[in-house]
Amino acid sequence: ETPGLVELSSPELDLLSDNKEHLEEETIEIIMKTMDQYMSKTLGDYGS
């Protein structure tokens, strides 16, 4: 029941959730790029 703790945790929680969303976006971009490279490599192997 310490108000100082609540005041402290609120902005930090906001920061964490923002950071989490940003990380998820970056991860999705990386996965998409990796998939593109993998697919083009696989399709290239089929073509030869």
N, CA, C and O atoms as a GROMACS GRO file, in nm:
protein
  192
    1GLU      N    1   0.084  -0.121   0.000
    1GLU     CA    2   0.000   0.000   0.000
    1GLU      C    3   0.087   0.125   0.000
    1GLU      O    4   0.060   0.218   0.075
    2THR      N    5   0.190   0.127  -0.082
    2THR     CA    6   0.274   0.247  -0.091
    2THR      C    7   0.242   0.320  -0.221
    2THR      O    8   0.263   0.265  -0.329
    3PRO      N    9   0.191   0.444  -0.210
    3PRO     CA   10   0.155   0.519  -0.332
    3PRO      C   11   0.276   0.546  -0.421
    3PRO      O   12   0.262   0.556  -0.543
    4GLY      N   13   0.394   0.558  -0.362
    4GLY     CA   14   0.515   0.582  -0.440
    4GLY      C   15   0.540   0.472  -0.540
    4GLY      O   16   0.584   0.498  -0.652
    5LEU      N   17   0.511   0.349  -0.501
    5LEU     CA   18   0.532   0.235  -0.589
    5LEU      C   19   0.439   0.242  -0.710
    5LEU      O   20   0.480   0.214  -0.822
    6VAL      N   21   0.314   0.278  -0.685
    6VAL     CA   22   0.216   0.286  -0.794
    6VAL      C   23   0.255   0.396  -0.892
    6VAL      O   24   0.249   0.376  -1.013
    7GLU      N   25   0.295   0.511  -0.838
    7GLU     CA   26   0.335   0.622  -0.925
    7GLU      C   27   0.457   0.582  -1.009
    7GLU      O   28   0.470   0.622  -1.125
    8LEU      N   29   0.544   0.504  -0.949
    8LEU     CA   30   0.666   0.464  -1.018
    8LEU      C   31   0.636   0.363  -1.128
    8LEU      O   32   0.690   0.372  -1.238
    9SER      N   33   0.547   0.268  -1.098
    9SER     CA   34   0.526   0.157  -1.191
    9SER      C   35   0.445   0.198  -1.313
    9SER      O   36   0.460   0.138  -1.419
   10SER      N   37   0.358   0.298  -1.301
   10SER     CA   38   0.270   0.332  -1.412
   10SER      C   39   0.346   0.375  -1.538
   10SER      O   40   0.325   0.316  -1.644
   11PRO      N   41   0.433   0.477  -1.530
   11PRO     CA   42   0.507   0.516  -1.652
   11PRO      C   43   0.598   0.405  -1.702
   11PRO      O   44   0.617   0.390  -1.823
   12GLU      N   45   0.653   0.328  -1.612
   12GLU     CA   46   0.741   0.219  -1.655
   12GLU      C   47   0.663   0.112  -1.729
   12GLU      O   48   0.712   0.054  -1.826
   13LEU      N   49   0.540   0.086  -1.684
   13LEU     CA   50   0.456  -0.011  -1.753
   13LEU      C   51   0.422   0.039  -1.893
   13LEU      O   52   0.424  -0.039  -1.989
   14ASP      N   53   0.391   0.169  -1.905
   14ASP     CA   54   0.362   0.226  -2.037
   14ASP      C   55   0.483   0.208  -2.128
   14ASP      O   56   0.469   0.170  -2.244
   15LEU      N   57   0.600   0.236  -2.074
   15LEU     CA   58   0.723   0.224  -2.152
   15LEU      C   59   0.743   0.080  -2.199
   15LEU      O   60   0.780   0.056  -2.313
   16LEU      N   61   0.717  -0.015  -2.108
   16LEU     CA   62   0.734  -0.155  -2.142
   16LEU      C   63   0.637  -0.198  -2.251
   16LEU      O   64   0.677  -0.268  -2.345
   17SER      N   65   0.512  -0.157  -2.241
   17SER     CA   66   0.413  -0.199  -2.341
   17SER      C   67   0.444  -0.136  -2.476
   17SER      O   68   0.429  -0.202  -2.580
   18ASP      N   69   0.487  -0.009  -2.478
   18ASP     CA   70   0.525   0.055  -2.604
   18ASP      C   71   0.643  -0.021  -2.665
   18ASP      O   72   0.644  -0.049  -2.785
   19ASN      N   73   0.740  -0.053  -2.582
   19ASN     CA   74   0.859  -0.122  -2.629
   19ASN      C   75   0.822  -0.259  -2.685
   19ASN      O   76   0.878  -0.302  -2.786
   20LYS      N   77   0.727  -0.327  -2.619
   20LYS     CA   78   0.686  -0.460  -2.662
   20LYS      C   79   0.623  -0.452  -2.802
   20LYS      O   80   0.652  -0.535  -2.888
   21GLU      N   81   0.536  -0.352  -2.823
   21GLU     CA   82   0.473  -0.338  -2.955
   21GLU      C   83   0.579  -0.312  -3.061
   21GLU      O   84   0.574  -0.370  -3.169
   22HIS      N   85   0.675  -0.226  -3.030
   22HIS     CA   86   0.780  -0.193  -3.125
   22HIS      C   87   0.862  -0.317  -3.158
   22HIS      O   88   0.897  -0.341  -3.274
   23LEU      N   89   0.893  -0.396  -3.055
   23LEU     CA   90   0.970  -0.518  -3.077
   23LEU      C   91   0.894  -0.616  -3.165
   23LEU      O   92   0.953  -0.679  -3.253
   24GLU      N   93   0.762  -0.628  -3.142
   24GLU     CA   94   0.682  -0.720  -3.222
   24GLU      C   95   0.683  -0.678  -3.369
   24GLU      O   96   0.695  -0.762  -3.458
   25GLU      N   97   0.671  -0.545  -3.394
   25GLU     CA   98   0.674  -0.497  -3.533
   25GLU      C   99   0.807  -0.532  -3.598
   25GLU      O  100   0.810  -0.579  -3.712
   26GLU      N  101   0.917  -0.508  -3.526
   26GLU     CA  102   1.048  -0.538  -3.583
   26GLU      C  103   1.062  -0.687  -3.610
   26GLU      O  104   1.117  -0.728  -3.713
   27THR      N  105   1.014  -0.769  -3.517
   27THR     CA  106   1.024  -0.914  -3.533
   27THR      C  107   0.947  -0.960  -3.655
   27THR      O  108   0.995  -1.044  -3.731
   28ILE      N  109   0.827  -0.904  -3.676
   28ILE     CA  110   0.745  -0.942  -3.791
   28ILE      C  111   0.818  -0.904  -3.920
   28ILE      O  112   0.821  -0.981  -4.016
   29GLU      N  113   0.878  -0.783  -3.922
   29GLU     CA  114   0.951  -0.740  -4.042
   29GLU      C  115   1.065  -0.837  -4.071
   29GLU      O  116   1.087  -0.876  -4.186
   30ILE      N  117   1.138  -0.875  -3.967
   30ILE     CA  118   1.253  -0.966  -3.986
   30ILE      C  119   1.204  -1.100  -4.038
   30ILE      O  120   1.265  -1.158  -4.128
   31ILE      N  121   1.094  -1.150  -3.982
   31ILE     CA  122   1.041  -1.280  -4.025
   31ILE      C  123   0.997  -1.272  -4.172
   31ILE      O  124   1.023  -1.364  -4.249
   32MET      N  125   0.931  -1.162  -4.209
   32MET     CA  126   0.885  -1.148  -4.347
   32MET      C  127   1.004  -1.145  -4.443
   32MET      O  128   1.000  -1.210  -4.548
   33LYS      N  129   1.109  -1.071  -4.408
   33LYS     CA  130   1.227  -1.065  -4.493
   33LYS      C  131   1.290  -1.203  -4.505
   33LYS      O  132   1.328  -1.246  -4.615
   34THR      N  133   1.300  -1.273  -4.393
   34THR     CA  134   1.360  -1.407  -4.394
   34THR      C  135   1.277  -1.501  -4.481
   34THR      O  136   1.333  -1.580  -4.557
   35MET      N  137   1.145  -1.492  -4.470
   35MET     CA  138   1.057  -1.577  -4.550
   35MET      C  139   1.076  -1.547  -4.698
   35MET      O  140   1.083  -1.638  -4.780
   36ASP      N  141   1.084  -1.417  -4.733
   36ASP     CA  142   1.104  -1.379  -4.873
   36ASP      C  143   1.233  -1.441  -4.926
   36ASP      O  144   1.235  -1.498  -5.035
   37GLN      N  145   1.341  -1.428  -4.849
   37GLN     CA  146   1.469  -1.482  -4.893
   37GLN      C  147   1.461  -1.633  -4.906
   37GLN      O  148   1.512  -1.691  -5.002
   38TYR      N  149   1.396  -1.698  -4.810
   38TYR     CA  150   1.384  -1.844  -4.811
   38TYR      C  151   1.302  -1.890  -4.931
   38TYR      O  152   1.340  -1.984  -5.001
   39MET      N  153   1.189  -1.822  -4.955
   39MET     CA  154   1.101  -1.860  -5.066
   39MET      C  155   1.172  -1.840  -5.200
   39MET      O  156   1.167  -1.928  -5.286
   40SER      N  157   1.238  -1.726  -5.218
   40SER     CA  158   1.304  -1.702  -5.346
   40SER      C  159   1.418  -1.802  -5.367
   40SER      O  160   1.442  -1.845  -5.480
   41LYS      N  161   1.489  -1.839  -5.259
   41LYS     CA  162   1.595  -1.937  -5.271
   41LYS      C  163   1.537  -2.074  -5.307
   41LYS      O  164   1.589  -2.143  -5.394
   42THR      N  165   1.428  -2.111  -5.240
   42THR     CA  166   1.366  -2.241  -5.265
   42THR      C  167   1.312  -2.247  -5.407
   42THR      O  168   1.332  -2.347  -5.477
   43LEU      N  169   1.243  -2.140  -5.451
   43LEU     CA  170   1.189  -2.138  -5.586
   43LEU      C  171   1.302  -2.140  -5.688
   43LEU      O  172   1.289  -2.203  -5.793
   44GLY      N  173   1.412  -2.072  -5.657
   44GLY     CA  174   1.528  -2.073  -5.747
   44GLY      C  175   1.586  -2.212  -5.760
   44GLY      O  176   1.627  -2.253  -5.868
   45ASP      N  177   1.589  -2.286  -5.649
   45ASP     CA  178   1.640  -2.424  -5.652
   45ASP      C  179   1.550  -2.512  -5.738
   45ASP      O  180   1.598  -2.597  -5.812
   46TYR      N  181   1.419  -2.490  -5.728
   46TYR     CA  182   1.326  -2.569  -5.809
   46TYR      C  183   1.346  -2.540  -5.958
   46TYR      O  184   1.337  -2.631  -6.041
   47GLY      N  185   1.374  -2.414  -5.990
   47GLY     CA  186   1.386  -2.375  -6.129
   47GLY      C  187   1.507  -2.436  -6.197
   47GLY      O  188   1.505  -2.458  -6.318
   48SER      N  189   1.613  -2.463  -6.121
   48SER     CA  190   1.736  -2.511  -6.184
   48SER      C  191   1.729  -2.660  -6.215
   48SER      O  192   1.824  -2.716  -6.268
   0.00000   0.00000   0.00000
